[in-house]
Amino acid sequence: MGKGEKTLRIFMSFAKLSACFFLISTLLGVDTPAEAPSKAGPGCEYPKTEEGHTLFVSINIHGGRMLELSDNSVWLISPDDVETSASWLSDIPIEIGSSGDPNYSCLLTNTLTESSVKARQVKHI
């Protein structure tokens, strides 16, 4: 096995472990609170981003069950919406708004297709 293959295997193992950690902590109810409310709307507390700064999908985790965005925030997707988020690929621009759902208070919108999913932030790195 070459050095590049070994590095890739180590990276993939780390990514899988990280995803498992986030999923387990979410299932146990260990959420990281948002740092500051945003302009996203009532109920959805998300740290403010710079004006004109667009967020993108970085990693689609576990077939759309979780999404990591370009600011390293990780989102748990409502089970009702996983079918929609499963098809979201890297570099899709995302807007964040309020969903009105007390369990998944934020609405992540794919600005290319205008499809949306309810989500809650579980980690902000």
N, C-alpha and C positions, 0 to 999 in steps of 0.2 A: 504494500500500500504506500503510495506516494505521500509526500508532505501535504500537498493540497487536499488530497482525499481525507487524510487524518484530521486536518483542520476543519474541513467541512463536516465531518462526523461529530467532532467535538461541538461545533457551533449548533448543529441540529439537535444534539442531545441537550444542550443548554436551553435551546428554544422550547423543546418539549417539556423540560423540567419547569421552566418559567411559566408556561401555559398551564401546567398542572397545578403549580402553586397558586396562581390567580384563581383558577376554577375552584380549588379546595377552599381557599380563604373566602371566596364568594359564597359557597355553599354553607360555610360555617358562620356567615354573617360578619366577617371581618372586613368591612369596607373602609377605605381611606377617604376621609371627608374632603370635600372640595375646599380649596384655599380661599376663594372669594366668589361672591355671586357675580354672575355675568349679565349681559344685556339679553340673554337667551329667553328670559321670561320667568314668571312666577313658577316655583316648583322645581325648576331645573337650575341647580347651582353649579356653575362651571367657571373655572378661572378665566378671567378676561384675556383675550388675545389682542395683539396689536391691530390697529385699524388697517384694513386692507390685507391682513394676513389670512391666507386660506389654509384650512386643515385638509389633509388627505389621508386615505386609508394607507397604513404602512403594512400591517399584517392582518390577515383574516385567519382567526384561530378556531380550530375545531369546527370547521364547516359552517362558519358564520355565527357560532354561539357567542363569540367574543371578537371584538375588533380593537386593534391598536392603531391609534392615529399618529400623524406626523409629529405631534408634540409629546409623544410617548405616553399619552393617556390611554388607559385600557377600559373598555366598555363591555358590560354584560348585556346581551341582547335579549329582549323578551322572547320566551319560547314561541309565542304566536307569530313572531317576525323573523325567525331564523331562516326560513325558506327564502325570504327576500335577501337578507344579508349574506347568505351563502354564496351568492353570485358576485358580490362586490370584490373587485380585485384591487391590487395596490395602485396607488396614484389616483384613485377616484376622489374628486373634491367633495368635501362634506361640510354642511352647515348644521349648527346645533341650535335647537329651539326647545320649547316646552311642549310636552306631550299631554299634560293634564292627568296622567296616570300616576297615582301615588307610589306605586312599586317601581315603575320605570319612568321617571319624571322627565327625562330628556328625549327629544326627537332628533335622530340623526338622519339628515336628508342627503341623498346622493343627488348632487346638483346636475349631473348629466342626464339622469333618467327621471328625476323628481320623485323617485321612490323613497319611502321613509320607513324607519324602524324605531320602536321605542327601546330605550336603553337606560342603564344607570352606570355611572362611573365607578369602577372598582379599584382603580389604581392610577395615580398620577406620579410619574417618575421625575 
